[in-house]
Amino acid sequence: MSKRVIERLKAQFGERILETHDYRGDDTAVIAPGDWLEVATFLKHDGECAMNQFVDLTAVDFPEREPELPRFDVVLHLRSLSSGYQRVRLKARLAENQGIASLIKVWAGADWAERECFDMFGIKFEGHPDLRRVLLYEEFVGHPLRKDYPIDRTQPLIPYRQVDGLTKLPPFGQDEGQPFGRIQWQQRLDGRDNQVSPAIAVQLGQKRALSDSSAHEGEGAKE
């Protein structure tokens, strides 16, 4: 089972495995950013772990947990094709402007996933051979999955390229194309007891959302 992988990591790396949990069956190990490449390489090549399938890599933004903890989680999902059922999740917490090693040399499939993470969150993967935007255009300003991305920023912030014979639509207005119930981030963060995610829960009078890092501990879940 996947718990055997977690125990194998603990035996190999000891206190360098900062935290483990199995919330809803997802066996997870948390490590320091400096151990990212070494632990990932071990997971792939160790005979007991054999995590030879790269499933996904992404990030989650938790600005409300600063300064106690770094704001970003980089999350790696792996599976063993040898066992057919073992899977594990690896996490590292990153502060603002802190980089982390690229995993392309371990799993080639990490290429576009790391580029997407850079594109959406601004996280830099050290050693990536071609770290540039993959979903947005190069002139796009900012990283739209960060929770402090301004809701009133209308892109593009540059003039449209003129193409003969082609009529282009203007960009969305500030009241168009925004998530349902989206409200000002800074007002939410300053209050600390307000909704921290633009979700339907705002309309229901709830103070917490599942994206709040304290919600999974039950804080405010029934307020």
C-alpha positions as a Markdown table, in Angstrom:
| # | Residue | x | y | z |
|---|---|---|---|---|
| 1 | Met | 0.0 | 0.0 | 0.0 |
| 2 | Ser | 1.0 | 3.7 | -0.3 |
| 3 | Lys | 1.7 | 3.8 | 3.4 |
| 4 | Arg | 4.7 | 1.6 | 2.8 |
| 5 | Val | 6.1 | 4.3 | 0.5 |
| 6 | Ile | 5.7 | 6.9 | 3.3 |
| 7 | Glu | 7.5 | 4.6 | 5.8 |
| 8 | Arg | 10.2 | 4.0 | 3.3 |
| 9 | Leu | 10.7 | 7.7 | 3.0 |
| 10 | Lys | 10.9 | 8.1 | 6.7 |
| 11 | Ala | 13.5 | 5.3 | 7.0 |
| 12 | Gln | 15.6 | 6.8 | 4.3 |
| 13 | Phe | 15.4 | 10.5 | 5.1 |
| 14 | Gly | 14.5 | 10.6 | 8.8 |
| 15 | Glu | 13.7 | 14.1 | 10.1 |
| 16 | Arg | 14.0 | 15.5 | 6.6 |
| 17 | Ile | 10.5 | 14.3 | 6.1 |
| 18 | Leu | 8.9 | 17.2 | 7.9 |
| 19 | Glu | 5.3 | 16.0 | 8.0 |
| 20 | Thr | 3.1 | 13.1 | 6.8 |
| 21 | His | -0.7 | 12.7 | 6.6 |
| 22 | Asp | -3.2 | 10.6 | 4.8 |
| 23 | Tyr | -6.3 | 12.9 | 4.5 |
| 24 | Arg | -9.0 | 11.0 | 2.7 |
| 25 | Gly | -6.6 | 8.3 | 1.7 |
| 26 | Asp | -4.1 | 10.5 | 0.0 |
| 27 | Asp | -0.7 | 9.6 | 1.5 |
| 28 | Thr | 1.4 | 12.7 | 1.6 |
| 29 | Ala | 4.9 | 13.6 | 2.7 |
| 30 | Val | 6.0 | 17.2 | 3.2 |
| 31 | Ile | 9.7 | 18.1 | 2.7 |
| 32 | Ala | 11.9 | 21.1 | 2.5 |
| 33 | Pro | 12.4 | 22.7 | -0.9 |
| 34 | Gly | 16.1 | 21.9 | -0.8 |
| 35 | Asp | 15.3 | 18.2 | -0.6 |
| 36 | Trp | 12.8 | 18.2 | -3.5 |
| 37 | Leu | 15.0 | 16.8 | -6.3 |
| 38 | Glu | 16.7 | 14.2 | -4.1 |
| 39 | Val | 13.5 | 12.8 | -2.6 |
| 40 | Ala | 11.7 | 12.7 | -5.9 |
| 41 | Thr | 14.7 | 10.9 | -7.5 |
| 42 | Phe | 14.6 | 8.4 | -4.7 |
| 43 | Leu | 10.9 | 7.8 | -5.1 |
| 44 | Lys | 11.4 | 6.9 | -8.7 |
| 45 | His | 14.4 | 4.6 | -8.5 |
| 46 | Asp | 14.0 | 2.9 | -5.2 |
| 47 | Gly | 12.9 | -0.7 | -5.7 |
| 48 | Glu | 10.2 | -0.6 | -3.0 |
| 49 | Cys | 8.7 | 2.8 | -4.0 |
| 50 | Ala | 9.1 | 2.5 | -7.8 |
| 51 | Met | 7.2 | 5.7 | -8.5 |
| 52 | Asn | 7.8 | 5.6 | -12.2 |
| 53 | Gln | 4.7 | 7.5 | -13.4 |
| 54 | Phe | 4.6 | 11.2 | -13.2 |
| 55 | Val | 0.9 | 12.1 | -12.7 |
| 56 | Asp | 0.8 | 15.9 | -12.1 |
| 57 | Leu | 2.6 | 18.8 | -10.6 |
| 58 | Thr | 0.8 | 22.0 | -9.4 |
| 59 | Ala | 0.8 | 24.6 | -6.7 |
| 60 | Val | -1.6 | 26.1 | -4.1 |
| 61 | Asp | -1.6 | 29.6 | -2.8 |
| 62 | Phe | -2.2 | 30.3 | 0.9 |
| 63 | Pro | -1.3 | 33.9 | 1.5 |
| 64 | Glu | -3.3 | 34.0 | 4.7 |
| 65 | Arg | -0.9 | 31.7 | 6.5 |
| 66 | Glu | 2.0 | 34.1 | 6.2 |
| 67 | Pro | 4.2 | 34.8 | 8.1 |
| 68 | Glu | 3.9 | 31.7 | 10.2 |
| 69 | Leu | 4.4 | 29.5 | 7.1 |
| 70 | Pro | 5.4 | 30.1 | 3.5 |
| 71 | Arg | 2.5 | 31.0 | 1.2 |
| 72 | Phe | 2.9 | 28.4 | -1.6 |
| 73 | Asp | 2.6 | 24.6 | -1.6 |
| 74 | Val | 4.2 | 22.9 | -4.6 |
| 75 | Val | 2.5 | 19.5 | -5.0 |
| 76 | Leu | 3.7 | 16.5 | -6.9 |
| 77 | His | 1.5 | 13.4 | -7.6 |
| 78 | Leu | 3.2 | 10.1 | -8.4 |
| 79 | Arg | 2.1 | 6.5 | -9.1 |
| 80 | Ser | 3.8 | 3.2 | -9.3 |
| 81 | Leu | 3.1 | 1.3 | -12.6 |
| 82 | Ser | 4.9 | -1.7 | -11.1 |
| 83 | Ser | 2.5 | -2.2 | -8.3 |
| 84 | Gly | -0.5 | -0.7 | -10.1 |
| 85 | Tyr | -2.0 | 0.8 | -7.0 |
| 86 | Gln | 0.7 | 2.6 | -5.0 |
| 87 | Arg | 0.5 | 6.4 | -5.3 |
| 88 | Val | 1.9 | 9.2 | -3.2 |
| 89 | Arg | 1.8 | 13.0 | -3.0 |
| 90 | Leu | 4.9 | 15.0 | -2.2 |
| 91 | Lys | 4.7 | 18.6 | -1.0 |
| 92 | Ala | 7.2 | 21.5 | -0.4 |
| 93 | Arg | 6.3 | 24.9 | 1.0 |
| 94 | Leu | 7.8 | 27.9 | -0.8 |
| 95 | Ala | 8.1 | 31.5 | 0.3 |
| 96 | Glu | 7.6 | 34.5 | -2.1 |
| 97 | Asn | 10.3 | 34.5 | -4.8 |
| 98 | Gln | 11.7 | 31.2 | -3.6 |
| 99 | Gly | 12.6 | 28.7 | -6.3 |
| 100 | Ile | 12.7 | 24.9 | -6.4 |
| 101 | Ala | 14.5 | 22.3 | -8.5 |
| 102 | Ser | 13.1 | 21.2 | -11.8 |
| 103 | Leu | 12.2 | 17.5 | -12.0 |
| 104 | Ile | 12.6 | 17.2 | -15.8 |
| 105 | Lys | 15.7 | 15.0 | -15.5 |
| 106 | Val | 13.7 | 12.6 | -13.4 |
| 107 | Trp | 10.4 | 12.6 | -15.3 |
| 108 | Ala | 10.3 | 14.3 | -18.7 |
| 109 | Gly | 6.6 | 14.8 | -18.3 |
| 110 | Ala | 7.3 | 17.5 | -15.7 |
| 111 | Asp | 8.2 | 19.9 | -18.4 |
| 112 | Trp | 4.8 | 21.4 | -19.3 |
| 113 | Ala | 3.5 | 21.0 | -15.7 |
| 114 | Glu | 6.3 | 23.1 | -14.3 |
| 115 | Arg | 5.8 | 25.7 | -17.1 |
| 116 | Glu | 2.1 | 25.9 | -16.2 |
| 117 | Cys | 2.9 | 26.3 | -12.5 |
| 118 | Phe | 5.3 | 29.1 | -13.4 |
| 119 | Asp | 2.7 | 30.7 | -15.7 |
| 120 | Met | -0.1 | 30.6 | -13.2 |
| 121 | Phe | 1.7 | 31.2 | -9.9 |
| 122 | Gly | 5.1 | 32.7 | -10.8 |
| 123 | Ile | 7.1 | 29.8 | -9.2 |
| 124 | Lys | 10.5 | 29.3 | -10.8 |
| 125 | Phe | 11.9 | 25.8 | -11.3 |
| 126 | Glu | 15.6 | 25.9 | -11.2 |
| 127 | Gly | 17.3 | 24.0 | -14.0 |
| 128 | His | 14.3 | 24.0 | -16.3 |
| 129 | Pro | 15.6 | 24.3 | -19.9 |
| 130 | Asp | 12.7 | 26.4 | -21.2 |
| 131 | Leu | 10.8 | 28.1 | -18.4 |
| 132 | Arg | 8.3 | 30.4 | -20.1 |
| 133 | Arg | 4.6 | 30.8 | -20.2 |
| 134 | Val | 2.6 | 27.9 | -21.7 |
| 135 | Leu | -1.0 | 29.0 | -21.4 |
| 136 | Leu | -0.8 | 32.8 | -21.5 |
| 137 | Tyr | 1.1 | 35.1 | -23.9 |
| 138 | Glu | 4.5 | 36.6 | -23.0 |
| 139 | Glu | 3.1 | 40.1 | -22.5 |
| 140 | Phe | 0.6 | 39.0 | -19.9 |
| 141 | Val | 1.3 | 40.8 | -16.6 |
| 142 | Gly | 1.1 | 38.8 | -13.4 |
| 143 | His | 0.1 | 35.3 | -12.5 |
| 144 | Pro | -3.7 | 34.8 | -12.4 |
| 145 | Leu | -4.0 | 31.9 | -10.0 |
| 146 | Arg | -2.3 | 33.8 | -7.2 |
| 147 | Lys | -5.0 | 35.0 | -4.8 |
| 148 | Asp | -3.6 | 38.5 | -4.7 |
| 149 | Tyr | -4.1 | 38.9 | -8.5 |
| 150 | Pro | -6.1 | 42.2 | -8.9 |
| 151 | Ile | -9.8 | 41.5 | -9.8 |
| 152 | Asp | -10.0 | 44.9 | -11.6 |
| 153 | Arg | -7.0 | 44.2 | -13.9 |
| 154 | Thr | -8.3 | 44.1 | -17.5 |
| 155 | Gln | -5.8 | 42.4 | -19.8 |
| 156 | Pro | -4.1 | 42.8 | -22.2 |
| 157 | Leu | -2.3 | 45.8 | -20.8 |
| 158 | Ile | -0.7 | 46.4 | -24.2 |
| 159 | Pro | -2.3 | 47.6 | -27.4 |
| 160 | Tyr | -3.8 | 44.9 | -29.7 |
| 161 | Arg | -1.6 | 43.9 | -32.7 |
| 162 | Gln | -3.1 | 45.3 | -35.8 |
| 163 | Val | -3.8 | 42.6 | -38.5 |
| 164 | Asp | -5.1 | 43.7 | -41.9 |
| 165 | Gly | -8.5 | 42.3 | -42.6 |
| 166 | Leu | -9.0 | 41.0 | -39.1 |
| 167 | Thr | -11.4 | 42.7 | -36.6 |
| 168 | Lys | -10.6 | 41.9 | -32.9 |
| 169 | Leu | -13.0 | 42.1 | -30.0 |
| 170 | Pro | -12.1 | 44.4 | -27.1 |
| 171 | Pro | -11.1 | 42.8 | -23.8 |
| 172 | Phe | -13.6 | 42.0 | -21.1 |
| 173 | Gly | -14.7 | 44.9 | -18.9 |
| 174 | Gln | -14.1 | 44.9 | -15.2 |
| 175 | Asp | -17.6 | 43.6 | -14.6 |
| 176 | Glu | -17.3 | 40.8 | -17.1 |
| 177 | Gly | -15.6 | 37.4 | -17.1 |
| 178 | Gln | -15.0 | 37.3 | -13.3 |
| 179 | Pro | -15.7 | 34.3 | -11.0 |
| 180 | Phe | -19.1 | 34.3 | -9.3 |
| 181 | Gly | -19.1 | 36.1 | -6.0 |
| 182 | Arg | -15.6 | 37.5 | -6.5 |
| 183 | Ile | -14.8 | 40.3 | -3.9 |
| 184 | Gln | -11.7 | 42.3 | -3.0 |
| 185 | Trp | -8.9 | 40.1 | -1.7 |
| 186 | Gln | -7.3 | 42.7 | 0.6 |
| 187 | Gln | -10.5 | 43.3 | 2.4 |
| 188 | Arg | -10.9 | 39.6 | 3.0 |
| 189 | Leu | -7.4 | 39.2 | 4.2 |
| 190 | Asp | -7.4 | 42.2 | 6.5 |
| 191 | Gly | -10.5 | 40.9 | 8.3 |
| 192 | Arg | -9.1 | 37.4 | 8.7 |
| 193 | Asp | -12.6 | 36.2 | 9.7 |
| 194 | Asn | -14.1 | 36.7 | 6.2 |
| 195 | Gln | -14.4 | 34.5 | 3.2 |
| 196 | Val | -10.9 | 34.0 | 1.8 |
| 197 | Ser | -11.9 | 32.5 | -1.6 |
| 198 | Pro | -14.3 | 33.8 | -4.3 |
| 199 | Ala | -16.9 | 31.0 | -3.9 |
| 200 | Ile | -20.7 | 30.5 | -3.6 |
| 201 | Ala | -20.2 | 30.3 | 0.2 |
| 202 | Val | -20.0 | 34.1 | 0.2 |
| 203 | Gln | -23.6 | 34.2 | -0.8 |
| 204 | Leu | -24.5 | 31.8 | 1.9 |
| 205 | Gly | -23.0 | 33.9 | 4.7 |
| 206 | Gln | -20.2 | 31.5 | 5.4 |
| 207 | Lys | -16.9 | 32.9 | 6.7 |
| 208 | Arg | -14.5 | 30.1 | 5.6 |
| 209 | Ala | -13.9 | 28.4 | 2.4 |
| 210 | Leu | -12.2 | 25.1 | 1.6 |
| 211 | Ser | -9.2 | 26.9 | 0.2 |
| 212 | Asp | -8.5 | 28.4 | 3.6 |
| 213 | Ser | -5.5 | 26.5 | 5.1 |
| 214 | Ser | -7.2 | 26.3 | 8.5 |
| 215 | Ala | -10.6 | 25.0 | 7.1 |
| 216 | His | -9.4 | 21.4 | 6.9 |
| 217 | Glu | -8.8 | 21.5 | 10.7 |
| 218 | Gly | -12.4 | 22.4 | 11.3 |
| 219 | Glu | -11.8 | 26.1 | 12.2 |
| 220 | Gly | -14.8 | 28.1 | 11.2 |
| 221 | Ala | -16.3 | 25.3 | 9.1 |
| 222 | Lys | -19.6 | 25.5 | 10.8 |
| 223 | Glu | -19.6 | 29.2 | 11.6 |
